[in-house]
């Protein structure tokens, strides 16, 4: 294709030549790439401080000058790899791989066009094969980046094996209908989890479903994961996790994986870890099976039978030390470095729940909230709970003040604007809403026709809530009217159509003559 038919697209410090319709590109994902550049840059400093296994032929100086090896397994145009090469401080070397020969030719052209031939090696091959061939200690990658169309599940097993000790695994999934519970049968096949359909916390559940899949795959090879930051953004989820090797920590991870018991009537939920990590009398680590379930046969609030979901990751979604350093990096950057910097700084919040002190921090719009999220799984959506008992939704400061006055630790989830995470049983939040219903009674006719609502409201309030407004309880982001959650970035935004290159089909693409059933199944990824 001649140069006159190629469009130029600039993003960050990269400029790519883009033949329309030949290679996948989604400009809305610039935020994903900005976030990834900044996250890898932050991780790189932490990684350099990790103790490395020394050999007789290595020295301290050679270790410090060894380039960071990055694999972008599904590279398409090579834009992400080129940005990594030009924006992440060196030394660095990147393998930009794609299974489509047309895409690889574009990668070569773009690498040459950006003068980074010495930093990027284009590769044409099956992503899994490339990763499986790099599982020995000497050939592992320091960073593995998976950003496929749809689900990353076909690549997880290879990825957890080829990432170096303490290395960074970056994973994007866009099949949110599957991860968020809309297609729970497909979620079981792809991720080994049965999610709860129509759950208010569905986007956080998507993150925990993906983390469980990564953790389970890593555990087969005596490896375990440490999530650094996990984000639900726009139409996808993006997770950054470190991978380590430790048989003991692999066993301990059973205490960070478990089930959720969800009441479809009143939306209460309870979580149950599968394992229990304790210490013996001599102080040695001890992993035992847990006891349960944590619920009766029927919900204590509305007498409904529970739905059971899982297994899913119940451990922390974010590493506070990493996120703090990540924030500092972003605060010290500008629009010249990150095109979406205004969005990254757009939500300047958030809450520090420890001791109920609140602190303004600059961070990514939509994900900045997770610095001070409570390390408890899932959350309650206040508007959903109010709809259960047919009461008007209270201003958030009323809820935060009631929690604050009772000294109940709480936070907001970055995945939902009217969410509340609490470290305690559902009765804590339901007592507050029953107290609110006393002050703002629902329509009696509606309650008479709704047995579930009547059952919830019939329960006695154990602790009356005080709704006198306490300014200190309100998140700073609300006080200064920051935009904290996603706004439509452009008209008709969202996932684009699957790439249709002229070379070999990628993993997950269907060959010509596929059956009607295969075509329908393939829609799960859209």
C-alpha positions in Angstrom: 0.0 0.0 0.0 1.4 3.4 -1.0 2.1 6.1 1.5 -0.6 8.3 0.0 -3.3 5.9 1.1 -2.1 5.7 4.7 -3.4 7.9 7.5 -1.1 9.1 10.3 -2.3 8.8 13.8 -0.4 10.4 16.6 -0.7 9.3 20.2 1.8 10.1 23.0 5.2 10.3 21.4 4.3 7.7 18.8 3.0 8.2 15.3 1.6 5.2 13.4 0.7 4.7 9.7 -2.7 3.3 9.6 -4.3 1.6 6.6 -8.1 1.9 7.2 -9.8 -1.4 8.0 -6.7 -3.5 8.0 -5.4 -3.4 11.5 -7.4 -3.0 14.8 -7.2 0.5 16.4 -9.5 2.1 19.0 -8.7 5.7 19.9 -10.9 5.4 23.1 -8.3 3.0 24.4 -5.7 5.8 24.6 -6.6 6.0 28.2 -5.7 2.3 28.6 -2.3 2.9 26.9 -1.6 6.1 29.0 -2.4 4.1 32.1 -0.2 1.2 31.1 2.8 3.4 30.3 2.5 5.1 33.7 1.9 1.8 35.5 4.9 0.1 34.0 7.1 3.1 34.6 6.1 3.0 38.3 6.5 -0.8 38.6 10.0 -0.6 37.0 11.4 1.3 40.0 9.8 -1.2 42.4 11.1 -4.1 40.3 14.7 -2.8 40.4 14.6 -2.9 44.2 13.6 -6.6 44.3 16.4 -9.0 45.3 17.7 -10.8 42.2 19.2 -14.3 42.2 22.9 -13.8 41.5 25.1 -16.1 39.4 28.9 -16.5 39.2 29.0 -14.8 35.9 26.8 -11.8 36.9 27.8 -8.6 38.7 25.8 -5.8 40.4 26.6 -3.5 37.5 25.5 -5.9 34.8 22.2 -6.5 36.7 21.4 -2.8 36.9 22.0 -2.3 33.2 20.1 -5.3 32.0 17.2 -4.1 29.8 13.6 -4.7 30.9 12.1 -7.2 28.4 8.5 -6.6 27.5 6.2 -8.8 25.4 3.2 -7.3 23.8 1.6 -10.6 22.7 -1.2 -9.1 20.5 0.3 -6.0 19.0 -1.9 -5.1 16.0 -0.4 -1.8 14.7 2.5 -1.8 17.3 1.3 1.5 18.7 1.4 0.3 22.3 4.9 -1.1 21.9 6.2 2.0 20.2 4.8 4.1 23.0 6.5 1.8 25.6 9.8 2.2 23.7 9.6 6.0 23.5 8.0 6.8 26.8 9.2 4.3 29.4 12.7 5.1 30.7 15.3 2.6 29.4 17.1 0.4 29.1 14.2 -1.5 27.5 13.6 -4.1 24.8 10.1 -5.1 23.4 8.8 -8.0 21.4 5.8 -6.8 19.4 4.0 -9.9 18.3 1.0 -10.6 16.2 -0.4 -13.7 14.5 -1.6 -11.7 11.5 1.1 -11.2 8.9 -0.5 -8.0 7.6 -0.4 -6.6 11.1 3.2 -7.6 11.5 4.1 -5.8 8.3 2.4 -2.7 9.7 4.4 -3.1 12.9 7.6 -3.2 11.0 6.7 0.0 9.0 5.6 1.8 12.2 8.7 0.8 14.1 10.9 2.1 11.3 8.8 5.2 11.0 9.3 6.0 14.7 13.1 5.1 14.6 12.9 2.5 17.4 14.3 -0.5 15.4 16.9 -0.9 18.2 14.2 -1.2 20.9 11.5 -3.2 19.3 11.6 -6.6 17.6 8.5 -7.4 15.5 7.4 -11.0 15.7 4.8 -13.0 13.7 3.6 -16.0 15.6 0.9 -17.5 17.8 0.9 -15.6 21.1 0.7 -18.7 23.2 3.5 -20.4 21.4 5.7 -17.3 21.8 5.0 -17.3 25.5 5.4 -21.1 26.0 8.8 -20.9 24.3 9.9 -18.3 26.9 9.2 -20.2 30.1 12.8 -21.0 31.1 14.5 -18.6 33.6 16.8 -17.0 31.1 14.1 -16.3 28.5 11.2 -15.0 30.7 9.8 -11.6 30.1 9.8 -8.9 32.8 6.5 -7.6 31.5 3.8 -9.4 29.6 1.0 -7.4 28.1 -2.3 -9.0 27.0 -4.8 -6.8 25.3 -6.9 -9.1 23.1 -10.3 -8.6 21.4 -12.7 -10.1 23.9 -11.4 -12.5 26.5 -7.8 -13.0 27.6 -8.5 -16.4 29.1 -6.9 -18.4 26.2 -3.6 -16.7 26.9 -3.5 -16.7 30.8 -1.8 -20.2 31.2 1.1 -19.3 29.0 1.4 -15.8 30.4 1.8 -16.8 34.1 4.6 -19.1 33.1 6.7 -16.8 30.9 6.7 -13.7 33.2 9.8 -13.3 35.4 10.0 -13.5 39.1 8.3 -10.3 40.4 7.5 -9.4 36.9 4.3 -7.6 35.8 1.4 -9.1 34.0 -1.0 -6.6 32.4 -4.3 -8.0 31.2 -7.3 -6.5 29.5 -10.6 -8.2 28.9 -13.5 -6.6 27.0 -16.0 -9.5 27.2 -17.9 -7.7 30.0 -21.2 -9.5 29.3 -19.4 -12.7 30.3 -17.4 -11.4 33.2 -20.2 -9.3 34.7 -22.6 -12.2 34.9 -24.8 -11.7 31.8 -23.5 -14.9 30.3 -22.7 -16.9 33.4 -22.5 -20.2 31.6 -19.8 -18.8 29.3 -18.0 -17.3 32.3 -17.8 -20.8 33.8 -16.2 -22.2 30.5 -13.8 -19.3 30.1 -12.8 -18.3 33.6 -13.9 -21.2 35.9 -16.3 -18.9 37.8 -20.0 -18.8 38.1 -20.8 -15.0 38.5 -24.0 -13.7 40.0 -26.4 -12.3 37.2 -27.8 -8.8 37.6 -25.7 -8.1 40.7 -25.2 -4.4 41.6 -21.5 -5.1 42.1 -21.1 -6.8 38.7 -18.1 -4.7 37.5 -16.1 -5.4 40.6 -17.1 -9.1 40.3 -15.7 -9.0 36.8 -12.3 -8.0 38.2 -12.4 -10.7 40.8 -13.4 -13.3 38.3 -10.4 -12.4 36.1 -8.1 -12.4 39.1 -9.3 -15.8 40.2 -8.6 -17.1 36.7 -5.0 -15.7 36.8 -4.4 -17.0 40.4 -5.7 -20.5 39.6 -3.5 -20.7 36.5 -0.4 -19.4 38.4 -1.0 -21.9 41.2 -0.5 -24.9 38.9 3.1 -23.8 38.6 3.7 -23.0 42.3 3.3 -19.3 41.5 1.1 -16.7 43.2 -0.1 -13.2 42.2 -0.1 -9.9 44.0 -2.6 -7.4 42.4 -1.1 -4.0 42.1 -4.0 -2.2 40.6 -7.3 -3.5 39.1 -9.5 -1.2 37.2 -13.0 -1.3 35.7 -13.0 1.3 33.0 -15.4 2.1 30.1 -16.3 -1.2 28.5 -13.4 -3.3 29.8 -11.4 -4.4 32.8 -7.6 -3.9 33.1 -5.5 -5.5 35.8 -1.8 -5.2 36.8 -0.5 -8.0 38.8 3.0 -9.2 40.0 3.8 -12.8 39.7 6.1 -14.6 42.2 7.1 -18.2 42.8 6.4 -19.7 46.3 4.8 -23.0 47.1 3.8 -21.7 50.5 2.2 -18.5 49.2 0.4 -20.5 46.5 -1.2 -22.6 49.3 -2.1 -19.4 51.3 -3.9 -18.0 48.3 -6.8 -20.4 49.1 -7.7 -18.0 51.8 -8.0 -15.2 49.2 -10.4 -17.1 46.9 -14.0 -18.0 47.8 -17.7 -17.9 47.2 -20.4 -15.2 47.5 -23.9 -15.9 48.7 -26.1 -13.3 47.1 -29.8 -12.7 48.0 -31.8 -11.9 44.9 -34.5 -10.4 47.0 -32.8 -7.7 49.1 -29.4 -7.7 47.4 -27.6 -8.6 50.6 -24.5 -10.7 50.2 -22.0 -12.7 52.3 -18.5 -14.0 51.2 -16.8 -17.2 52.3 -13.1 -17.9 51.6 -12.4 -21.5 50.6 -9.3 -21.9 52.8 -8.0 -20.5 56.1 -4.4 -19.3 56.6 -3.3 -19.4 60.2 -0.3 -20.2 62.3 0.5 -23.3 64.4 1.3 -23.1 68.1 5.0 -23.0 67.1 4.4 -20.0 64.8 4.6 -22.0 61.5 2.2 -21.2 58.7 -0.9 -23.5 58.6 -3.4 -23.8 55.8 -6.7 -25.5 56.7 -10.1 -25.9 55.1 -12.7 -23.4 56.0 -16.1 -24.0 57.6 -19.4 -22.7 56.4 -21.7 -21.7 54.9 -21.9 -18.2 56.5 -25.7 -18.0 55.9 -28.8 -19.8 56.8 -31.0 -21.5 54.2 -33.0 -18.3 53.7 -32.0 -14.6 54.0 -32.5 -13.1 57.4 -33.8 -9.9 55.8 -36.4 -11.1 53.3 -36.6 -14.9 53.5 -35.3 -15.4 49.9 -33.1 -18.3 49.0 -29.5 -17.4 48.2 -27.7 -17.6 44.8 -24.2 -18.9 45.1 -21.4 -17.4 42.9 -17.7 -18.1 42.6 -15.0 -19.0 43.1 -13.7 -15.5 42.8 -10.8 -13.5 44.2 -11.7 -12.1 47.6 -8.3 -10.5 48.4 -7.2 -6.9 47.9 -7.6 -5.4 44.4 -4.9 -2.8 44.9 -1.5 -2.5 46.5 -1.4 0.8 48.4 2.3 1.3 48.1 2.2 0.9 44.3 -0.8 3.1 43.9 0.7 5.9 46.0 3.9 5.9 43.8 1.7 5.6 40.7 -0.2 8.7 41.8 3.0 10.7 42.4 4.2 9.8 38.9 1.0 11.0 37.3 0.9 14.2 39.4 4.4 15.0 38.1 3.4 14.4 34.5 1.4 16.6 32.1 -0.5 16.5 28.8 2.7 16.4 26.8 3.4 13.0 28.2 -0.2 11.6 28.5 -2.9 12.8 26.1 -5.6 11.8 28.6 -3.9 13.6 31.5 -6.9 15.8 32.0 -9.0 12.7 32.6 -6.3 11.2 34.7 -6.4 14.2 37.0 -10.1 14.8 36.6 -11.1 12.9 39.7 -8.9 14.4 42.3 -10.1 12.5 45.3 -10.4 10.4 47.5 -11.1 9.0 50.8 -8.7 7.7 53.3 -10.8 5.4 55.4 -8.2 4.6 58.1 -9.2 6.6 61.1 -11.9 8.3 58.9 -9.4 10.9 57.7 -10.0 12.2 54.2 -7.3 13.2 51.7 -7.3 14.7 48.2 -5.1 12.8 45.8 -4.6 13.3 42.1 -5.3 10.2 40.0 -7.0 8.6 37.0 -10.6 9.5 36.4 -12.7 6.4 37.1 -9.9 4.5 38.8 -8.5 7.1 41.3 -10.9 6.0 43.9 -9.2 2.7 44.5 -6.2 4.1 46.5 -8.4 4.2 49.6 -10.9 1.5 48.8 -11.4 -0.8 51.7 -9.8 -4.2 51.2 -13.1 -6.0 51.4 -14.8 -7.7 48.5 -17.8 -6.2 46.7 -20.1 -3.4 47.7 -23.7 -2.2 48.2 -25.4 0.2 45.7 -27.5 2.5 47.8 -30.0 3.3 45.0 -30.6 -0.4 44.4 -31.2 -1.1 48.1 -33.6 1.8 48.2 -35.5 0.4 45.3 -36.0 -2.8 47.2 -38.0 -1.0 49.9 -39.5 1.7 47.7 -38.0 4.7 49.5 -36.6 7.9 48.1 -32.8 7.7 47.6 -31.1 9.8 50.3 -28.3 12.2 49.5 -25.0 10.4 49.8 -23.9 12.7 52.7 -26.8 11.3 54.8 -25.5 7.8 54.3 -21.8 8.7 54.9 -22.8 10.7 58.0 -24.7 7.8 59.4 -21.8 5.4 58.9 -19.3 8.0 60.2 -21.3 8.6 63.4 -21.4 4.9 64.1 -17.6 4.6 63.4 -18.2 2.0 60.7 -15.3 1.8 58.2 -16.5 2.5 54.7 -15.4 3.6 51.3 -16.7 4.1 47.8 -15.9 1.6 45.0 -14.3 3.0 41.8 -16.7 0.9 39.8 -20.0 2.6 40.9 -20.8 6.2 41.8 -23.3 5.4 44.6 -21.6 2.5 46.1 -20.6 1.8 49.7 -18.1 -0.7 50.9 -18.4 -1.6 54.5 -16.4 -3.9 56.7 -19.3 -5.7 58.4 -22.5 -7.7 57.8 -25.5 -6.4 55.7 -27.5 -5.6 58.8 -25.3 -2.5 59.3 -26.4 -0.9 56.0 -29.9 -2.2 56.3 -30.4 -0.7 59.8 -29.4 2.7 58.2 -32.0 2.3 55.4 -34.7 1.1 57.8 -34.1 4.2 59.9 -34.3 6.3 56.7 -37.6 4.6 55.8 -39.0 5.6 59.2 -38.3 9.2 58.4 -39.3 8.9 54.7 -42.1 6.2 54.7 -42.7 4.4 51.4 -46.1 4.2 49.8 -48.2 1.7 51.8 -49.9 0.3 48.8 -46.6 -0.6 47.1 -45.3 -2.3 50.2 -48.6 -4.2 50.6 -48.1 -5.6 47.1 -44.4 -6.4 47.6 -43.7 -9.3 50.1 -39.9 -8.8 49.9 -40.1 -5.1 50.8 -42.5 -5.8 53.6 -40.3 -8.5 55.0 -37.2 -6.3 55.0 -39.1 -3.4 56.6 -40.6 -5.6 59.3 -37.3 -6.4 60.8 -36.5 -4.5 64.0 -33.8 -1.8 63.7 -30.9 -2.8 66.0 -29.1 0.6 65.9 -30.9 3.8 65.0 -29.0 5.8 62.4 -28.3 9.5 62.9 -28.6 11.4 59.6 -27.3 14.7 60.9 -24.9 15.8 58.2 -21.2 15.6 59.1 -19.1 17.4 56.5 -16.0 15.3 57.4 -17.8 12.2 56.3 -18.2 13.2 52.7 -15.6 12.3 50.2 -13.5 15.3 49.1 -14.4 14.6 45.4 -18.0 15.4 46.2 -17.2 18.5 48.1 -15.3 20.1 45.2 -17.7 18.8 42.6 -15.1 16.7 40.7 -16.2 14.4 37.9 -15.3 11.0 39.4 -17.0 8.5 37.1 -17.0 7.9 33.4 -18.6 10.3 30.9 -19.0 9.4 27.2 -15.6 10.2 25.6 -17.0 10.5 22.1 -20.0 9.7 20.0 -20.7 6.0 19.3 -17.8 5.0 21.6 -17.1 1.5 22.7 -15.6 -1.7 21.4 -14.8 -1.6 17.7 -15.4 -4.4 15.3 -13.0 -7.3 15.3 -9.8 -6.8 13.3 -9.9 -8.2 9.7 -6.3 -8.4 8.6 -5.3 -10.0 5.3 -2.9 -12.6 6.8 -3.4 -15.5 9.1 -6.3 -15.6 11.5 -5.7 -14.8 15.1 -6.5 -17.0 18.0 -10.3 -16.9 18.5 -11.0 -15.8 14.9 -13.2 -18.2 12.9 -12.2 -19.6 9.5 -14.4 -19.3 6.4 -17.4 -21.7 6.4 -17.9 -21.7 10.2 -21.2 -23.0 11.4 -24.1 -20.8 12.5 -23.6 -22.1 16.0 -20.0 -21.1 16.0 -20.9 -17.6 14.9 -23.4 -17.2 17.7 -20.9 -18.5 20.2 -18.4 -16.0 19.0 -20.8 -13.1 19.9 -19.9 -13.7 23.5 -16.7 -11.7 23.0 -18.6 -8.7 21.6 
